């Protein structure tokens, strides 16, 4: 099996006169076991697009429910994709706290109460990343453009650091030099030895702890196991060449629209090369973009003033427009593993853990696009207090569609019915 894998690895690269060029993902060059598994279970991808201030709701939510709704101003750019997306009304996590709720988008769990949940406040992207494991170079990619990404958390409640546009490009396409690889090998070996020693000592310590301390110690051990998993995922990729860049390194700081567009192109390239299958991106705004003077936070406290509302429509319309652009890119690329296009097996979620910049947390702006779901409507869910469905039910549905075998996730009470995958 090892010889076959090495043969496949060699065939994925063209080498001549010292030049190395990575081939795209092709079914005929995949290991037989991987190809057979893919034939039985589609390879899925997940992209979450978010911001830290919610949306101007009057320009986001359609006035009508059902399939014949009129797309409101912020969503106009998605008209060509409306048959493959659903806008949800009355989904939220049942939380209060304004900006403190932003990190709950992909779990429904506030970091301050995470210890009360089996998976802490682990975010959906990191749960999916565990499912992917070492199948890709990056189990997940946490990204940011002009603002902090606050939505990705590990099983032990640690926030995942984000990379910017240049960091994304270099992670995907720039190989480490020999010195860096040697240092990485030494680091993996050193950390592995330390973790082995820690786990041996932990067994003896745990036996001496009282009941209250054992729970806290279990959190510590989970963090250690997380480090072990990361080493196991990263080490096999150390000597594998990265794909040849299909474009030059993008300039950064050329404006929100430019940087967001370049990031969408990199996400599409990462999916095409199977460098990663899970992405979260938070985008913001820089003073001067779109001819606007001010900050996103200030605009979000609009008080229905015309100038601030127009600014929000421009910023959020751009975000959704870039979602439409990403869909265009994925529809234009054939999926060599699953058949169809890359979009056919990619779920794209747009949303925020805070509904509006005025600190509202009810009726989150949530939009799902992609293949494998029954979509194409404005779905108005029950809004009464007793019959209201948690937004985490949608997260669980996405997780199950991705291939995760789970009956609950975060604060879910079940799946969101009516999204079942089409045959």
C-alpha positions in Angstrom: 0.0 0.0 0.0 2.8 2.4 0.8 4.5 1.7 -2.6 1.2 2.4 -4.3 0.7 5.7 -2.3 4.3 6.8 -3.2 3.6 6.0 -6.9 0.4 8.1 -6.8 2.2 11.0 -5.0 4.9 11.0 -7.8 2.3 10.9 -10.5 0.6 14.0 -9.0 3.6 16.1 -10.0 5.4 16.8 -13.3 9.2 17.1 -12.9 11.6 18.2 -15.5 14.9 20.1 -15.4 14.4 20.9 -11.8 11.0 22.4 -12.2 8.1 20.9 -10.2 4.5 21.4 -11.2 1.6 20.0 -9.2 -1.3 18.4 -11.1 -4.9 19.2 -10.3 -7.0 16.7 -8.4 -7.9 13.9 -10.9 -9.9 10.8 -10.3 -7.4 8.6 -12.2 -4.5 9.7 -10.0 -6.3 9.1 -6.7 -5.4 6.1 -4.6 -7.8 3.3 -5.3 -9.1 3.1 -1.7 -9.8 6.9 -1.8 -11.6 6.7 -5.1 -13.7 3.8 -4.0 -14.7 5.6 -0.7 -15.5 8.7 -2.7 -17.8 6.7 -5.0 -19.8 5.6 -1.9 -19.7 8.8 0.1 -19.4 12.2 -1.7 -16.6 14.5 -0.6 -18.2 17.5 0.9 -17.0 21.1 1.5 -18.2 23.9 3.8 -17.7 27.7 3.6 -19.0 30.1 6.2 -19.1 33.8 5.3 -19.7 36.2 8.2 -19.2 39.7 9.7 -19.1 41.0 13.2 -22.1 43.4 13.0 -25.1 41.6 11.6 -27.1 43.2 8.8 -29.5 46.0 8.1 -32.6 43.6 8.2 -35.0 45.6 6.0 -32.6 45.1 3.1 -31.8 41.5 3.9 -35.1 39.7 4.7 -37.6 39.2 1.9 -41.1 40.5 2.5 -42.7 37.3 1.2 -42.2 33.7 2.2 -42.1 30.7 -0.1 -40.5 30.3 -3.5 -41.8 33.4 -5.3 -40.3 35.9 -3.0 -38.7 39.1 -4.3 -35.0 39.4 -3.5 -34.4 42.4 -1.3 -31.6 44.9 -2.1 -28.8 43.3 -0.1 -29.5 39.9 -1.8 -30.0 41.1 -5.4 -26.7 39.8 -6.6 -27.9 36.3 -5.8 -30.7 36.4 -8.3 -29.0 34.0 -10.8 -28.5 31.5 -8.0 -31.9 31.8 -6.2 -32.9 28.2 -7.1 -30.0 26.9 -5.1 -30.3 29.0 -1.9 -32.7 29.5 1.0 -33.1 32.5 3.2 -34.3 31.7 6.7 -36.4 33.9 9.0 -36.8 33.4 12.7 -33.6 31.4 13.3 -31.4 32.3 16.2 -29.7 30.9 19.3 -32.1 32.3 21.8 -29.3 34.4 23.3 -28.8 38.0 24.5 -25.6 39.9 24.8 -25.0 41.9 21.7 -21.4 41.7 20.4 -20.7 38.9 22.9 -23.0 36.7 20.8 -20.9 37.1 17.6 -18.7 34.0 18.5 -21.8 31.8 18.9 -22.7 31.7 15.2 -21.4 28.2 14.5 -22.4 26.6 17.9 -25.1 28.5 19.7 -22.9 28.3 22.9 -21.6 31.4 24.7 -17.9 30.9 25.6 -18.7 31.8 29.2 -20.9 28.7 29.6 -19.1 26.4 27.3 -18.0 24.0 30.2 -21.7 22.9 30.5 -21.6 21.3 27.0 -19.9 18.0 26.0 -18.1 19.7 23.1 -17.7 23.1 24.9 -18.4 25.9 22.4 -16.8 24.0 19.5 -17.8 25.6 16.2 -19.3 23.7 13.3 -16.2 24.3 11.1 -13.9 22.6 13.6 -16.3 19.7 14.0 -16.2 19.2 10.3 -12.4 19.7 10.3 -12.2 16.7 12.8 -14.2 14.7 10.3 -11.8 15.6 7.4 -8.7 14.9 9.6 -5.5 14.5 7.6 -7.3 13.9 4.3 -6.3 17.4 3.3 -3.3 19.6 4.0 -5.4 21.9 6.1 -8.4 20.3 7.9 -9.8 23.9 8.0 -8.8 27.4 7.1 -9.9 30.3 9.3 -9.7 33.6 7.3 -10.2 37.3 7.7 -10.4 40.4 5.5 -10.3 43.8 7.3 -11.7 42.5 10.6 -11.1 39.8 13.2 -12.5 36.3 12.7 -14.2 35.4 16.1 -16.3 32.4 15.2 -14.0 29.4 15.1 -13.4 27.4 18.3 -11.8 24.0 19.0 -13.3 21.2 21.1 -11.4 22.5 24.1 -12.8 26.0 23.6 -9.7 27.6 22.1 -10.3 30.3 19.5 -8.6 29.4 16.2 -6.3 32.2 14.9 -7.1 33.6 11.5 -4.9 34.4 8.5 -5.3 37.3 6.1 -5.2 37.3 2.3 -1.4 37.1 2.0 -1.3 34.4 4.7 -3.9 32.4 2.8 -1.9 32.6 -0.5 1.3 31.5 1.1 -0.3 28.7 3.1 -1.7 27.3 -0.1 1.1 27.7 -2.6 4.5 28.6 -0.9 6.5 25.6 0.2 8.7 25.8 3.3 12.4 25.8 2.6 14.7 22.9 3.8 15.6 24.8 7.0 12.0 25.4 8.0 11.1 21.7 7.3 14.0 20.5 9.4 12.9 22.8 12.3 9.3 21.5 11.9 10.4 17.9 12.1 12.4 18.6 15.2 9.4 20.4 16.7 7.0 17.5 15.9 9.5 15.0 17.5 10.0 17.2 20.6 6.3 17.9 21.1 5.5 14.2 20.6 8.0 13.2 23.3 6.6 15.8 25.7 3.0 14.8 25.1 3.9 11.1 25.7 5.5 12.0 29.0 2.5 14.3 29.9 0.0 11.6 29.2 1.9 9.0 31.3 2.1 11.4 34.2 -1.5 12.4 33.8 -2.7 8.9 34.5 -1.0 8.9 37.9 -2.3 12.5 38.7 -5.9 11.7 37.7 -6.1 8.8 40.2 -5.4 11.2 43.1 -7.9 13.9 42.1 -11.3 14.5 43.6 -14.5 14.5 41.6 -14.6 18.3 41.1 -11.0 18.4 39.9 -11.4 15.5 37.5 -13.8 17.5 35.3 -11.3 20.3 35.0 -8.5 17.9 34.4 -10.5 16.2 31.6 -10.5 19.6 29.8 -6.8 19.8 30.1 -6.3 16.3 28.7 -8.6 17.1 25.8 -6.4 20.1 25.0 -3.4 17.7 25.0 -5.2 15.3 22.8 -6.0 18.2 20.4 -2.2 18.9 20.1 -1.6 15.2 19.4 -4.3 15.2 16.7 -2.8 18.3 15.1 0.7 16.8 15.0 -0.7 13.6 13.5 -2.5 15.7 10.8 0.4 18.1 10.0 3.4 15.7 10.0 2.4 13.6 6.9 2.1 16.8 4.8 5.6 18.2 5.7 7.3 16.7 2.6 4.4 16.9 0.2 4.8 19.7 -2.4 2.1 22.2 -2.5 0.2 22.8 -5.8 1.6 25.3 -8.3 0.0 28.7 -7.9 -2.6 29.3 -10.5 -2.2 33.0 -10.0 0.3 35.5 -8.6 0.2 36.6 -5.0 -2.6 39.1 -4.6 -1.9 42.6 -3.4 -3.5 43.2 0.0 -5.0 46.5 1.2 -6.5 47.5 -2.1 -9.9 47.9 -0.7 -12.6 45.7 0.8 -14.1 44.7 -2.6 -10.7 43.9 -4.1 -9.5 41.9 -1.1 -12.7 40.0 -0.7 -12.8 39.1 -4.4 -9.2 37.8 -4.2 -10.1 35.8 -1.1 -13.0 34.2 -2.9 -10.7 33.2 -5.7 -8.2 31.6 -3.3 -11.0 29.7 -1.5 -12.2 28.3 -4.9 -8.6 27.4 -5.8 -8.1 25.7 -2.4 -11.3 23.6 -3.0 -10.2 22.8 -6.5 -6.8 21.6 -5.3 -8.4 19.8 -2.3 -6.0 21.7 0.0 -8.9 22.1 2.4 -12.6 21.4 2.6 -13.6 23.7 5.4 -13.4 27.5 5.5 -14.6 30.4 7.7 -14.2 34.0 6.6 -15.1 37.1 8.5 -15.0 40.4 6.5 -15.1 44.0 7.6 -14.7 47.4 6.1 -12.0 50.1 5.8 -12.7 53.8 6.0 -12.9 55.2 2.5 -14.2 52.1 0.7 -17.2 52.6 -1.5 -16.7 56.3 -1.1 -17.8 56.1 2.6 -16.4 57.9 5.5 -16.6 56.1 8.9 -16.5 52.7 10.4 -18.6 49.6 10.2 -19.4 49.7 13.9 -20.6 53.3 13.7 -22.7 52.6 10.6 -24.3 49.6 12.3 -25.7 52.0 15.0 -27.6 53.7 12.3 -30.7 55.0 14.0 -32.5 54.7 10.6 -30.4 57.7 9.4 -30.2 57.7 5.6 -26.5 58.0 5.2 -25.6 55.2 7.6 -28.3 52.9 6.2 -26.9 53.4 2.7 -23.5 52.5 4.0 -24.7 49.3 5.5 -26.5 48.4 2.2 -23.2 49.0 0.3 -21.0 47.0 2.7 -23.4 44.0 3.1 -24.4 44.1 -0.5 -20.7 43.7 -1.4 -20.4 40.7 1.0 -23.3 38.9 -0.5 -22.1 39.8 -4.0 -18.8 38.1 -3.2 -20.8 35.0 -2.1 -22.5 35.1 -5.5 -19.0 35.4 -7.1 -17.8 32.3 -5.2 -20.8 30.3 -6.4 -20.0 31.4 -9.9 -16.4 30.1 -9.5 -17.4 26.8 -8.0 -20.1 26.2 -10.7 -17.5 26.8 -13.4 -15.2 24.0 -12.1 -15.9 20.3 -12.7 -15.7 18.1 -9.6 -13.2 15.3 -10.5 -14.1 13.3 -7.3 -17.9 13.5 -7.2 -18.9 14.4 -10.7 -20.9 17.5 -11.5 -19.4 20.8 -10.3 -17.6 21.8 -7.2 -20.6 23.8 -6.1 -22.8 20.6 -6.2 -21.1 19.3 -3.1 -20.3 22.6 -1.3 -22.5 24.2 1.4 -22.1 28.0 1.7 -23.5 29.6 4.9 -23.8 33.3 5.3 -24.7 34.6 8.7 -23.7 36.4 11.9 -24.2 35.6 15.6 -25.5 39.0 16.2 -28.6 40.0 14.1 -27.9 43.8 13.8 -25.4 46.3 15.0 -27.9 47.6 17.4 -27.1 44.5 19.5 -30.3 42.6 18.6 -29.8 38.8 18.6 -33.2 37.6 17.5 -33.8 36.5 13.9 -30.2 36.1 12.8 -29.4 36.8 9.1 -29.0 33.3 7.8 -28.6 32.2 4.2 -27.7 28.7 2.9 -26.6 27.9 -0.6 -25.2 24.7 -2.1 -25.8 21.3 -3.5 -27.3 18.3 -1.6 -30.1 20.3 0.1 -33.7 21.1 -0.8 -33.4 24.9 -1.3 -34.8 27.7 -3.3 -37.1 29.6 -1.0 -37.5 32.2 1.8 -38.3 29.9 4.6 -40.3 31.6 7.4 -40.0 29.5 10.5 -42.2 29.7 13.6 -41.5 32.9 15.6 -43.4 32.1 18.8 -41.4 31.5 21.9 -42.5 27.9 22.5 -42.4 26.7 18.9 -39.3 28.6 17.8 -36.5 26.3 16.4 -32.8 26.9 17.4 -30.4 27.9 14.7 -28.2 25.0 15.8 -30.7 22.7 14.2 -29.5 24.0 10.9 -25.9 23.5 11.9 -26.7 19.9 12.8 -28.3 19.4 9.4 -25.2 20.8 7.7 -23.0 18.5 9.8 -25.0 15.4 8.9 -25.0 16.3 5.2 -21.2 16.7 5.4 -21.0 13.1 6.6 -20.7 13.6 10.4 -22.5 11.0 12.4 -24.1 13.0 15.2 -27.5 13.4 16.8 -26.8 16.7 18.3 -24.6 19.7 17.9 -24.2 22.7 20.2 -27.6 23.8 21.4 -29.6 21.8 18.7 -32.8 19.9 19.5 -32.7 18.0 16.3 -32.2 18.7 12.6 -34.0 21.3 10.6 -36.6 19.3 8.7 -37.2 19.9 5.0 -33.5 20.3 4.0 -33.0 16.6 3.3 -30.5 15.9 0.6 -31.9 15.2 -2.9 -31.1 11.9 -4.4 
